[in-house]
Amino acid sequence: MTARIIDGKAFAADVRARVADHVARLKEEQGITPGLAVVLVGDDPASQVYVRSKGKQTVEVGMASFEHGLPADTSEEELLKLVAELNADPAVHGILVQLPLPPHLDEALVINAISPEKDVDGFHISNVGKLATGQKAMVPCTPLGCLMLLRDVHGSLSGLDAVVVGRSNIVGKPMAQLLLRDSCTVTIAHSRTRNLPEVCRRAEILVAAVGRPEMIPGDWIRPGATVIDVGINRVPAPERGEGKSRLVGDVHFESAVEVAGAITPVPGGVGPMTIACLLANTLTACCRIHGLPEPEGLTA
């Protein structure tokens, strides 16, 4: 058996198209343009590339993009002042502070200074608590993207046995909460889980989010399971030439694809969904702030 390859790139393009259509209607019918503000502190090259991509895609779907680049030595007071200004700006519906921040800045303090209704990353303690207690919340982008892909494969997730390998606040924990909300039976596994291979083998849905290259081989996967590989790891690729590298996931794709029923590739699986869901979250935040109906199929 060879697994169905879940095309995250194509699915993300569809999400962006649906967002763009809803944004166009908001502009025409309500005179409202959703706005996303992204704050980057410092000059980390990877973060700069990511922020440029976010800004480009924000404009492409018809939203307003506000990019704020601050020097690496920006003080906490200065950053919090900017966040407060964005909180008060009616043209801004979503605020994202690019992580990681320089070491002298308190990430938790900065994240929790963002208005919860504009917290399109879903990291504010209020949104975390609301998600955990089944209330309406802004949901972290990567888990939301994973959920959309899973619903596309399965339709209803009710009753399925799901295992999430990884317990980070960004992916593992919110992913488990979303699966619980869709009535899965959920296990969170991690580096200290006993008999991890056996735990993984019982999963009808396996979400790998540990950040370890190709940690999960095909023989850990239940035949026919759906595998969502969140990992993005750069490893040496000497076969491509000296100093070259390639991207791999947390799952050993070549062996897993022979066992799974459906699987996301790396790259081209979960990755494209993250920015698409950021745009969807910004649209959702805009609709909630203005008391308008939320976009169908773009929320948890």
Backbone as a ProteinNet text record, in pm:
[ID]
protein_1_A
[PRIMARY]
MTARIIDGKAFAADVRARVADHVARLKEEQGITPGLAVVLVGDDPASQVYVRSKGKQTVEVGMASFEHGLPADTSEEELLKLVAELNADPAVHGILVQLPLPPHLDEALVINAISPEKDVDGFHISNVGKLATGQKAMVPCTPLGCLMLLRDVHGSLSGLDAVVVGRSNIVGKPMAQLLLRDSCTVTIAHSRTRNLPEVCRRAEILVAAVGRPEMIPGDWIRPGATVIDVGINRVPAPERGEGKSRLVGDVHFESAVEVAGAITPVPGGVGPMTIACLLANTLTACCRIHGLPEPEGLTA
[TERTIARY]
84.8	0	88.1	53.4	121.6	21.9	63.9	-27.1	-67.4	-184.5	-224.5	-136.4	-79.3	1.8	-89.9	-90	-175.1	-104.7	-162.8	-100.5	-134.8	-51.1	-75	-62.8	21.8	41	-87.7	-151.1	-276.2	-388.7	-393.1	-499.1	-483.2	-358	-332.9	-374.6	-351.1	-393	-544.8	-615.4	-761.7	-806.5	-739.2	-771.9	-752.9	-639.5	-613.3	-718.9	-762.2	-864.8	-997.2	-1032	-1155.5	-1144.7	-1026.7	-1004.4	-1018.9	-955.7	-960.9	-1104.2	-1183.1	-1322.6	-1402	-1378.9	-1451.4	-1406.6	-1276.1	-1224.1	-1287.4	-1297.5	-1358.1	-1502.2	-1576.7	-1715.8	-1723	-1629.8	-1626.8	-1604.6	-1513.2	-1483.9	-1605.4	-1669	-1780.6	-1904.8	-1935.9	-2061.9	-2052.5	-1934.3	-1920.3	-1821.3	-1742	-1639.1	-1526.4	-1502.7	-1400.4	-1288	-1164.9	-1048.2	-973.9	-970.2	-893.4	-746.4	-686.1	-546.4	-463.6	-345.1	-252.9	-123.6	-84.9	40.3	139.5	258.3	364.1	481.9	529	639.8	761.3	871.8	996.4	1103	1158.2	1265.3	1396.9	1492.3	1620.9	1627.5	1737.4	1762.2	1792.4	1722	1739.5	1697.6	1788	1757.4	1633.2	1619.8	1503.5	1374.4	1375.9	1256.2	1223.1	1326.9	1303.9	1235.7	1282.1	1221.1	1074.6	1050.5	915.9	822.4	871.2	788.8	757.3	855.2	830.1	723.2	729.2	630.4	491.2	484.2	355.5	297.7	382.9	337.1	288.3	362	325.7	190.4	171.2	46.4	-70.6	-43.4	-149.2	-205.7	-117.3	-159.1	-230.3	-181.4	-239.5	-385.5	-425.2	-565.4	-649.3	-591.2	-667.5	-668	-588	-581.4	-477.4	-485.8	-383.7	-271.5	-148.4	-31.9	47.5	75.1	153.2	275.8	391.8	514.9	597.7	638.6	716.8	849	957.6	1089.8	1160.5	1200.3	1266.4	1408.5	1502.3	1639.7	1647.7	1753.4	1769	1779.5	1826.3	1843.2	1720.4	1608.4	1483.8	1452.3	1414.1	1382.5	1242.9	1220.4	1089.2	981.9	1015.8	921.7	881.1	978.7	949.6	861.6	891.2	811.9	669.3	654.4	520.7	441.5	511.1	444.4	388.4	466.2	418.8	299	305.9	194.5	67.5	82.2	-33.6	-93.3	-7.2	-55.7	-131.8	-81.2	-148.7	-280.5	-283	-407.8	-516.5	-475.7	-571.5	-604.8	-532.9	-549.9	-667.1	-774.6	-891.4	-864.7	-757.9	-725.1	-654.3	-609.1	-536.9	-629.9	-649.5	-736.5	-656.9	-535.4	-448.6	-309.5	-250.7	-114.8	-31.6	84.6	176.5	315.2	370.4	508.7	593.6	683.3	762.1	855.2	848.1	934.7	1043.9	1161	1194.6	1233.5	1214.8	1259.4	1403.2	1475.1	1608.5	1601.6	1709.4	1706.6	1667.3	1691.3	1661.3	1513.1	1432	1288.5	1210.1	1110.2	1026.8	914.1	926.5	828.8	687.9	673.5	539.9	475.8	555.4	503.4	455.1	532.9	497.7	372.7	369.3	254.5	126.1	134.8	15.3	-23.3	61.5	24.9	-63.7	-65.4	-150.3	-296.3	-385.7	-528.2	-568.3	-633	-667.1	-744.7	-831.6	-911.9	-828	-708.5	-619.3	-501.3	-500.6	-390.4	-404.8	-365.6	-387.9	-292.2	-192.2	-107	-172.2	-270.8	-338	-252.9	-152.8	-60.5	-94.6	-184.3	-220.9	-281.1	-248.9	-294.7	-447.5	-516	-662.7	-711.1	-649.8	-689.2	-651.2	-535.6	-495	-597.3	-639.6	-737.5	-873.8	-916	-1045.4	-1046	-935.8	-927.3	-936.3	-865.6	-862.1	-997	-1079.4	-1209.8	-1325.6	-1293.5	-1397.7	-1470	-1412.4	-1475	-1420.3	-1486.9	-1443.1	-1310.1	-1209.9	-1076.4	-1007.7	-903	-811.5	-720.1	-703.9	-634.6	-500	-392.1	-261.3	-267.6	-192.3	-206.6	-169.1	-57	-13.6	-110.8	-152.9	-253.5	-384.4	-425.6	-548.3	-531.9	-416.5	-389.9	-393.5	-334	-336.6	-478.9	-561.4	-700.9	-776.5	-755.1	-821.3	-784.2	-655.7	-611.3	-674.5	-681.5	-740.9	-890.2	-960.8	-1103.5	-1124.7	-1032.3	-1043.2	-1025.8	-937.2	-912.7	-1027.1	-1072.9	-1165.1	-1310.2	-1334.5	-1469	-1483	-1558.1	-1570.1	-1450.9	-1398.2	-1289	-1341.8	-1471.8	-1532.8	-1496.8	-1445.2	-1416	-1281.3	-1207.6	-1078.6	-973.1	-881.5	-771.7	-656	-624.3	-521.1	-404.9	-284	-163.4	-86.8	-55.8	25.7	161.6	265.5	400.5	464.5	476.3	525.2	430.8	487	402.2	431.9	472.9	502.7	374.8	390.4	275.8	229.7	318.6	287.9	210.7	246.2	181.1	118.8	199.7	152.5	28.3	34.8	-78.2	-204.6	-195.2	-318.2	-371.1	-281.6	-326.9	-412.1	-366.2	-441.9	-578.2	-582	-709.3	-806.9	-756.6	-843	-897.3	-813.6	-858.1	-962.2	-943.5	-1043.6	-1176.7	-1170	-1293.7	-1367.2	-1292.1	-1355	-1385.6	-1383.2	-1424.8	-1332.6	-1204.7	-1105.9	-1071	-1017.9	-954.7	-805.9	-754.4	-623.8	-519.5	-402.4	-285.2	-177	-117.3	-0.2	122.9	209.1	333.9	451.5	566.1	683	808.6	919.8	1049.4	1057.9	977	983	870	793.6	686.4	745.4	697.3	742.1	678.1	755.2	704.2	644.2	717.7	666.8	627.5	705.7	663.3	524.7	497.4	366.2	254.5	282.4	182.8	148.9	252.6	229.7	152	179.6	117.8	-32.5	-85.2	-229.9	-306.2	-233.7	-298.3	-359.3	-486.6	-548.1	-508.7	-481.5	-425.2	-296.1	-186	-56.9	-4	12.7	67.7	206.7	307.2	446.6	493.5	526.9	568	674.1	788.8	894.5	1021.5	1039.3	1159.4	1283.5	1265.1	1378.3	1371.7	1475.2	1469.9	1442.3	1335.6	1302.5	1302.2	1252.6	1250.8	1154.3	1044.8	938.7	948.3	989.4	999.7	865.9	861.1	738	683.4	771.2	720.7	661.9	660.1	588.3	445.8	409.8	282.7	181.6	62.3	-47.2	-85.2	-99.3	-138.3	-268.2	-262.5	-380.2	-398.1	-309.9	-323.2	-298.8	-352.9	-324.2	-211	-105.1	14.5	30.9	32.3	53.9	192.1	284.9	423.3	447.3	457.5	474.2	622.2	711.5	853.7	911.8	998.3	1075.5	1220.2	1300.2	1437.9	1533	1637.7	1738.7	1853.5	1883	1988.8	2089.1	2213.5	2314.1	2272.4	2304.4	2274.7	2399.9	2502	2627.6	2610.1	2503.1	2477.9	2444.6	2405	2374	2495.5	2603.6	2723.6	2772	2892.4	2952.6	2876.9	2843.9	2774.8	2626.3	2572.5	2429.4	2346.5	2219.7	2128.9	1991.9	1903.9	1767	1673.7	1546	1446	1382.8	1369.7	1299.1	1205.2	1109.1	1016.7	1061.2	968.5	994.1	964.7	903.3	869.4	962.8	1005.6	1086.7	991.1	985.2	880.5	883.6	1002.7	1013.2	955.8	977.8	921.3	776.4	741.1	604.7	503.8	544	450.6	404.5	480.9	443.6	342.7	318.7	231.7	106.6	125.2	15.1	-94.3	-212.9	-321.2	-311.9	-264.7	-245.8	-134.5	-54.9	59.5	93.8	137.5	185.8	334.9	379.5	521.5	589.8	721.8	801.7	911.6	916.1	822.5	694	601.1	479.4	358.2	370.2	256.9	197.9	238.1	184	236.3	361.5	424.9	342.6	294.6	216.3	87.4	36.8	-89.3	-74.8	46.2	63	31.2	89.8	59.5	-84.4	-133.9	-273.5	-368.5	-338.6	-424.8	-404.6	-287	-267	-360.6	-371.8	-463.1	-608.5	-640.7	-776.3	-806.8	-708.8	-728.6	-748.8	-674.8	-691	-831.1	-879.8	-1016.6	-1118	-1098.4	-1188.3	-1187.7	-1068.4	-1058.2	-1132.5	-1117.9	-1186.9	-1338.8	-1387.2	-1532.6	-1582.7	-1507.9	-1550.1	-1548.6	-1444.3	-1433.2	-1550.9	-1596.9	-1705.3	-1843	-1846.7	-1975	-2039.5	-1957.6	-2008.1	-1996.4	-2071.9	-2062.2	-1920.6	-1874.9	-1740.2	-1736	-1620.4	-1608	-1625.1	-1706.9	-1730.1	-1609.7	-1578.5	-1472	-1332.4	-1316.5	-1183.2	-1149.8	-1233.6	-1209.1	-1213.1	-1175.7	-1178.8	-1319.2
-119.8	0	124.5	220.2	349.3	456.6	539.6	637.9	746.5	801.4	924.7	1037.6	1115.8	1229.7	1350.7	1405.7	1521.1	1647.4	1713.8	1828.8	1957.3	1990	2109.8	2237.4	2234.4	2354.1	2388.9	2287.9	2311.1	2349.6	2284.2	2314	2456.7	2498.1	2634.5	2737.5	2705.9	2796.6	2813	2703.9	2709.4	2793.5	2777.2	2858.1	3006.2	3039.2	3179.6	3234.6	3152	3195.8	3223.4	3137.4	3158.8	3283.6	3305	3426.5	3550.4	3547.3	3661.4	3692.6	3588.5	3607.8	3675.2	3629.7	3686.7	3831	3856.8	3993.2	4087.5	4041.7	4124.7	4160.4	4063.2	4088.9	4187.4	4172.5	4265	4408.5	4424.6	4557.9	4617	4534.2	4582.1	4609.2	4515.6	4524.1	4604.9	4603.6	4668.4	4783.5	4796.7	4900.3	4874.8	4746.7	4707.8	4632.2	4670.8	4598.4	4537.3	4403.6	4341.8	4381.8	4407.5	4450	4362.7	4324.7	4241.7	4319.5	4332.9	4397.5	4291.3	4291.6	4198.1	4278.4	4239.7	4309.4	4217.4	4265.2	4188.6	4267.9	4208.3	4271.4	4201.9	4280.3	4222.8	4190.9	4125.7	4101.4	3955	3864.3	3721.1	3693.1	3636.7	3618.4	3532.5	3421.4	3333.4	3406.7	3483.4	3558.8	3665.3	3729.1	3832.6	3774.2	3657	3590.4	3557.1	3504.5	3463.7	3585	3695.1	3815.8	3873.2	3871.7	3920.1	3835.9	3705.3	3615.4	3642.9	3664.2	3696.4	3825.5	3926.9	4055.1	4043.6	3970	3951.6	3880.9	3773.4	3698.1	3775.3	3858.3	3942.2	4037	4101.1	4195.1	4121.2	4001.3	3925	3888.1	3867.6	3834.6	3959.4	4077.1	4201	4267.4	4214.9	4275.1	4386.8	4467.2	4568.8	4505.9	4532.7	4476.7	4589.5	4574.2	4672.6	4602.3	4633.7	4568.3	4666.5	4622.1	4705.2	4634.6	4687	4632.1	4714.8	4651.6	4721.4	4668.2	4752.5	4704.7	4601.8	4520	4411	4460.3	4585.3	4637.1	4715.2	4698.4	4763.5	4724.6	4821.3	4791.4	4731.1	4663.9	4605.7	4714.1	4827.8	4939.2	4987.5	4999.6	5045.1	4945.4	4816.1	4713.9	4710.8	4719	4717.6	4841.5	4954.2	5077.4	5056.9	4993.7	4966.5	4872	4767.8	4673.5	4746	4834.4	4910	4997.5	5057.4	5140.1	5055.7	4936.4	4847.6	4796.1	4770.3	4729.4	4833.9	4961.7	5072.3	5114.8	5061.4	5102.1	5027.1	5095.8	5027	4964.7	5006.3	4948.1	4813.9	4782	4656.7	4558.5	4442.6	4339.7	4220	4205.7	4097.4	4150.2	4104.2	4144	4018.6	4015.5	3902.9	3957.8	3917.7	3951.4	3829.2	3845.2	3732.9	3679.5	3549.9	3483.5	3405.9	3383.1	3423.3	3570.1	3627.6	3762.7	3759.4	3870.3	3876.2	3838.9	3782.2	3727	3825.8	3955	4051.6	4086.1	4032.9	4061.7	3941.7	3968.4	3863.7	3828.1	3711.3	3672.8	3663.3	3600.6	3582.7	3717.9	3810.4	3943.7	4014.6	4005.3	4072.7	4009.7	3876.9	3807.5	3841.4	3843.7	3868.6	4016	4103.1	4244.2	4267.3	4170.3	4181	4160.7	4241.3	4220.9	4080.7	4002.2	3864	3852	3950.1	3942.4	3970.7	4028.3	4053.7	3956.3	3861.5	3765.2	3653	3681.5	3585.7	3465.8	3469.9	3352.9	3255.5	3305.2	3220.2	3183.4	3268.5	3237.5	3307.8	3407.9	3480	3382.5	3402	3309	3297.8	3406	3403.2	3308.4	3315	3224.2	3080.1	3061.3	2925.8	2865.9	2945.8	2897.9	2872.4	2960	2940.7	2815.1	2791.4	2670.5	2545.9	2548.6	2432	2405	2509	2491.6	2491.5	2480.9	2465.2	2592.3	2708.4	2835	2885	2984.2	3043.3	3115.2	3081.8	3137	3156.5	3240	3241.9	3119.6	3043.8	2915.1	2925.6	2870.1	2875.1	2822.9	2888.7	2866.9	2726.6	2674.1	2542.7	2431.5	2423.5	2322.6	2338.4	2464.1	2486.8	2430.6	2454.2	2398.6	2247	2185.9	2039.2	1987.7	2056.7	2016.5	2023.4	2130.1	2143.4	2027.6	1991.2	1880.4	1748.8	1727.2	1603.9	1595.2	1706.7	1706.4	1679.6	1727.1	1703.8	1556	1489.1	1345.8	1261.1	1292	1202.5	1248.6	1376.6	1427.5	1442.1	1355.8	1356.8	1286.3	1345.6	1283.9	1213.3	1216.7	1166	1018.7	993.2	856.7	802.6	875.5	825.6	833.4	740.2	733.9	818	927.2	1019.9	1024.2	1024.7	1040.5	1162	1252.9	1370.4	1349.5	1343.7	1326.5	1464.6	1516.3	1651.9	1726.5	1804.1	1871.4	2020.6	2080.9	2224.6	2305.7	2428.7	2518.9	2568.2	2562.5	2615.5	2515.8	2385.3	2284.6	2171.7	2101.8	1978.8	1994.5	2086.3	2102.4	2154.1	2262.5	2307	2206.1	2129.5	2025.2	1922.9	1882.7	1785.3	1841.7	1970	2031.6	2034.7	2066.3	2070.5	1931.7	1830.5	1693.8	1649.2	1688.3	1658.2	1724.1	1848.8	1921.4	1854.2	1783.8	1710.3	1565.4	1539.2	1410.1	1293.5	1321.6	1213	1164.6	1043.8	995.4	1027.7	1113.3	1175.2	1132.6	1096.3	1072.3	1172.3	1239	1323.2	1244.1	1216.5	1144	1241.8	1201.2	1290.4	1207.8	1277.2	1208.3	1109.2	1126.4	1035.4	932.6	927.8	828.6	687.6	598.8	459.7	389.8	300.2	222.5	312.3	417.9	514.1	447.8	352	286.8	223.9	157.8	93.8	197.5	308.6	416	469	491.2	542.8	443.4	315.6	212.3	199.2	248.3	236.9	354.6	454.9	578.4	564.5	603.8	620.3	755.8	851.6	981.9	999.7	1022	1042.8	1180.1	1267.6	1401.1	1406.1	1427	1430	1574.4	1618.7	1758.1	1764.5	1699.2	1691.4	1765.8	1793.5	1863.2	1776.7	1646.9	1554.3	1489.5	1506.8	1457.4	1307.8	1274.2	1135.8	1041.7	1092.8	1015.2	896.7	914.3	812.7	733.2	605.4	523.2	460	402.4	341.7	232.2	156.9	45.3	91.2	221.7	275.4	314.6	301	355.4	243.6	266.9	171.7	169.1	52	46.2	123.4	212.1	291.1	418.9	448	568	694.6	806.3	936.6	1000.2	1038.3	1092.6	1239.6	1325.9	1469.1	1501.7	1534.3	1559.4	1709.3	1760.8	1904.3	1944.5	1847.4	1877.2	1939	2037.3	2094.2	2099.9	2005	1992.2	1997.2	2074.9	2082.3	1988.2	1895.2	1796.9	1801.2	1758.9	1759.2	1669.2	1711.7	1633.2	1630.7	1554.4	1552.4	1504.5	1425.1	1376.6	1491.2	1605.7	1723.4	1815.1	1780.7	1863.2	1907.2	1952.3	1992.2	2110.3	2095	2201.1	2210.7	2120.8	2125.7	2059.2	2095.2	2037.4	2014.9	1947.5	1924.3	1928.7	1946.7	1949.8	1812.3	1770.5	1645.8	1671.6	1584.2	1596.4	1517.6	1502.8	1419.3	1272.9	1246.6	1110.2	1070.6	944.5	892.9	864.1	957.8	957.9	832	790.4	679.1	549.1	524.5	402.6	423	544.4	569.6	567.8	614.7	623.8	485.4	381.6	244.5	183.5	249.6	193.3	278.2	409.1	499.7	498.7	547	564.4	699.7	800.1	935.6	999.7	1085.6	1145.5	1280.5	1372.7	1501.7	1490.9	1543.7	1545.5	1665.3	1661.2	1777.1	1797.5	1912.9	2025.7	2001.2	2096.6	2090.5	2033.9	2007.9	1954.3	2057.9	2049.7	2140.8	2282.6	2298.3	2429.8	2537.5	2514.7	2618.6	2656	2565	2590.7	2695.1	2712	2801.1	2946	2997.4	3135.8	3148	3046.3	3050.1	3063.2	2991.3	2997.7	3127.4	3188.4	3320.8	3421.4	3412.8	3500.4	3471.2	3343.2	3305.2	3357.9	3348.8	3399.4	3550.8	3621.4	3767.1	3803.3	3730.3	3751.6	3721.1	3610.2	3572.9	3680.1	3728.7	3833	3958.1	3996.3	4114.3	4097.8	3981.2	3956.7	3960.2	3901.3	3900.3	4040.8	4117.8	4254.2	4339.6	4318.4	4398.7	4332.8	4219.3	4153.5	4096.8	4052.1	3998	3845.4	3777	3630.1	3585.6	3481.1	3430.9	3353.1	3351.3	3276	3126.1	3062.5	2918.7	2838.5	2733.8	2641.4	2692	2809.2	2866.2	2881.3	2825.7	2829.9	2688.7	2678.2	2546.6	2511
0	0	0	-81.8	-82.8	-41	53.5	112.4	13.4	36.9	-31.4	21	-69.2	-29.2	-10.7	108.8	139.1	90.3	-7.5	-72	4.6	102.5	182.4	103	1.4	-81.1	-155.5	-214.5	-287.3	-191.7	-75.8	21.4	73	98.5	145.8	41.4	-85.2	-193	-192.6	-165.9	-159	-39.6	74.9	193.6	162.9	100.4	66.9	-29.5	-122.5	-217.8	-145.8	-51.4	24.7	112.3	170.8	250	161.4	44	-47.6	-88.6	-113.8	-154.1	-42.2	82.8	196.6	222.3	205.9	224.4	122.6	-2.1	-107.3	-72	-17.2	21.8	139.2	234.4	348.6	301.9	208	155.5	84.9	2.3	-79.4	4.6	96.2	168.8	298.7	362.6	493	492.8	385.9	383.4	481	511.7	610	540.2	568.5	518.6	636.4	649.1	757.5	749.8	865.7	869.9	961.7	915.6	994.1	1018.1	1144	1180.6	1227.5	1167.8	1206.3	1259.3	1377.8	1443.7	1445.5	1390.4	1389.9	1464.7	1570	1646.5	1610.7	1560.8	1524	1376.2	1336.8	1194.2	1163.6	1234.8	1206.1	1061.3	979.2	835.7	809.9	884.4	863.8	897.2	1005.4	1044.4	941.8	885.8	783.8	660.7	617.4	501.7	531.2	651.6	691.2	696.7	753.7	765.3	626.8	537	399.8	332.4	352.1	292.4	348.7	478.7	540.6	482.8	471.5	418.8	276	193.3	52.6	40.5	117	107	166.8	267.2	325.5	220.1	146.8	41.6	-71.9	-106.1	-217.1	-192	-65.2	-37.4	-12.9	-34	-24.1	111.8	204.7	338.4	342.8	447.9	474.2	555.5	514.3	582.7	647.7	778.1	852.7	910.1	857.8	903.9	986.6	1104.9	1195.2	1225.9	1171.1	1198.1	1303.7	1412.5	1522.7	1540	1583.6	1604.6	1717.2	1713.7	1810.3	1953.7	1971.6	2107.8	2156.7	2088.2	2132	2276.2	2355.9	2496.2	2507.4	2620.5	2646.5	2649.5	2709	2717.9	2578.7	2488.9	2352.7	2278	2294	2226	2279.5	2409.7	2469.7	2428.7	2411.2	2365.5	2225.1	2137.1	2001.8	2004.1	2084.1	2094.7	2141.4	2238.8	2288.6	2177.9	2097.2	1986	1884	1856.1	1761	1818.4	1949.1	2014.7	1994.3	1997.4	1990.3	1848	1750.6	1611.2	1547.3	1510.4	1453.1	1315.8	1248.2	1117.5	1130.8	1253.2	1278.9	1349.3	1286.3	1345.2	1395.8	1346.5	1389.8	1418.4	1530	1568.9	1589	1524.8	1540.6	1571.4	1685.4	1718.4	1683.6	1586.7	1537	1645.9	1668.8	1766.1	1692.9	1755.3	1891.9	1899.3	2019.3	2046.3	2099.1	2089.8	2150.8	2299.6	2354.5	2491.5	2600.6	2580.4	2687.3	2695.7	2604.7	2603.4	2655.5	2738.9	2799.6	2701.7	2635	2533	2589.3	2706.9	2765.3	2795.3	2847.8	2879.9	2754.4	2647.7	2522.8	2460.7	2453.5	2394.8	2470.9	2603.3	2683.1	2688	2627.5	2614.3	2491.9	2399.3	2280	2320.2	2266.1	2292.8	2249.2	2334.8	2299.8	2169	2140.5	2017.2	1892.6	1909.6	1796.5	1793.4	1884.4	1898.5	1795.4	1671	1562.3	1567.5	1654.8	1678.1	1776.7	1854.3	1951.8	2071.8	2104.7	2213.7	2345	2341.2	2463.6	2564.6	2691.4	2795.6	2798	2762.7	2757.5	2649	2531.3	2422.8	2452.3	2515.1	2554.7	2650.7	2750.3	2847.7	2786.1	2695.1	2629.8	2543.3	2471.4	2389.7	2477.8	2590.5	2679.8	2744.8	2758.5	2823.9	2724.7	2595.1	2494.1	2456.2	2489.9	2454.2	2319.8	2264.2	2138.3	2161.1	2080.3	2100.3	1966.3	1966.2	1853.1	1868.3	1761.4	1766.5	1695.6	1754.2	1687.1	1543.7	1456.1	1312.1	1266.2	1313.6	1265.8	1306.5	1434.1	1468.2	1391.4	1368.6	1291	1149.9	1089.2	956.2	955.5	1057.5	1069	1080	1160.1	1177.4	1045.5	969.5	839.2	747.1	744.2	659.3	704.2	834.8	886.6	854.5	868.6	835.2	686.8	604.2	460.4	427.6	500.2	476.8	530.7	651.3	721.6	723.3	697.2	724.2	874.6	939	1084.8	1149.1	1256.7	1333.2	1457.7	1478.5	1601.3	1626.8	1746.1	1787.7	1744.8	1660.3	1613	1722.9	1720.8	1818.2	1764.7	1833.4	1787.6	1886	1832.3	1913.9	1863.1	1954.6	1923.7	1989.1	1907.9	1962.1	1969.1	2090.9	2112.6	2203.9	2296.2	2396.1	2404.6	2293.6	2293.9	2307.6	2355.6	2366.7	2230.4	2131.3	1998.5	1913.2	1924.7	1840.3	1922	1999.9	2064.1	2149.8	2246.3	2338.2	2268.5	2188.9	2121.2	2020.3	1956.7	1863.5	1936.7	2053.5	2133.3	2172.3	2209.3	2247.3	2130	2011.3	1893.2	1859.4	1871.1	1843.4	1945.8	2071.3	2173.8	2140.4	2093.4	2059.7	1944.9	1857.8	1748.3	1787.2	1917.7	1976.1	1943.8	1924.3	1916.4	2056.9	2064.2	2186.4	2172.7	2261.9	2238.3	2341.2	2291.7	2375.6	2335.5	2435.7	2409.9	2452	2355.9	2382.9	2368.7	2424.3	2422.7	2447	2470.9	2478.4	2593.7	2696.2	2811.4	2811.5	2705.4	2696.6	2688.4	2773.1	2767.4	2647.8	2587.4	2472.9	2364.9	2330.1	2231.5	2099.2	2048.3	1923	1933.4	2046.4	2064	2074.4	2141.9	2152.5	2013.3	1932.2	1796.4	1710.9	1727.4	1641.8	1662.1	1772.5	1793	1733.8	1682.7	1637.7	1499.2	1488.1	1356	1296.7	1385.7	1347	1426	1357.2	1422.4	1381.6	1479.4	1454.9	1515.5	1432.4	1478.2	1486.2	1607.1	1627.2	1736.6	1710.6	1811.7	1773	1642.9	1600	1595.7	1573.2	1560	1421.8	1340.8	1202.9	1192.9	1120.1	1083.8	1204.2	1316.3	1440.7	1434.1	1359	1356.6	1227.5	1234.7	1113.9	1076.8	959.9	910.9	999.3	1067.7	1148.8	1282.3	1307.4	1423.4	1385.8	1259.9	1211.2	1188.1	1233.1	1212.8	1064.5	1004.5	863.3	837.5	739.4	704.3	782.6	878.8	961.3	878.9	928	869.5	949.4	880.3	946.3	908	1008.6	989.7	1046.9	958.7	997.8	1005.5	1128.4	1150.3	1145.8	1159.4	1168.6	1042.6	1061.2	949.9	997.6	952.3	998.5	879.3	891	784.9	820.6	729.6	753	637.4	663.1	555.9	439.7	318.7	198	110.2	151	75.3	-68.1	-92.1	-228.4	-323.7	-267.7	-349.8	-369.3	-303.1	-313.7	-177.4	-171.6	-44.6	17.1	145.6	217.9	191	109.2	76.3	186.4	190.7	289.9	227.3	300.8	255.6	376.1	348.5	455.2	472.4	597.5	628.3	746	763	874.6	995.6	1089.8	1207.3	1178.3	1062.8	1020.3	905.7	908.5	796.3	680.8	586.8	484.6	398.7	352.9	257.7	313.9	442.8	502	543.5	588.3	635.2	521.7	403.5	291.7	245.8	279.1	242.7	339	452	556.9	578.8	580.6	613.9	507.2	547.3	450.7	382.1	458.6	406	486.8	422	490.2	428.6	512.7	462.5	432.1	318.2	287.2	354.1	357.7	401.7	298.9	232.6	243.1	164.6	173.1	93.4	163.2	295	369.4	462.8	590	691	673	631.4	623.9	555.7	432.4	363.7	435.8	518.8	587.8	697.9	751.5	865.9	829.7	720.5	682.1	632.2	560.5	514.7	633.3	741.2	859.9	937.3	926.5	984.5	917.3	785.4	711.8	749.9	762.6	803.4	943.6	1034	1170	1171.3	1085.6	1078.9	1030.7	932.2	883.6	993.5	1063.9	1174	1282.5	1318.6	1421.3	1378.1	1251.4	1198.4	1210.7	1171.7	1177.8	1321.6	1413.5	1553.4	1612.1	1582.7	1635.3	1589	1464.9	1408.3	1426.4	1495.6	1520.2	1395.8	1300.2	1174.6	1173.1	1088.3	1081.2	1044.8	1108.9	1082.8	951.2	885.6	759.2	780.7	701.8	716.3	671	746.8	708.7	732.2	794.2	815.1	963.4	1048.5	1192.4	1248.8	1375.9	1440.9	1484.8
[MASK]
++++++++++++++++++++++++++++++++++++++++++++++++++++++++++++++++++++++++++++++++++++++++++++++++++++++++++++++++++++++++++++++++++++++++++++++++++++++++++++++++++++++++++++++++++++++++++++++++++++++++++++++++++++++++++++++++++++++++++++++++++++++++++++++++++++++++++++++++++++++++++++++++++++++++++++

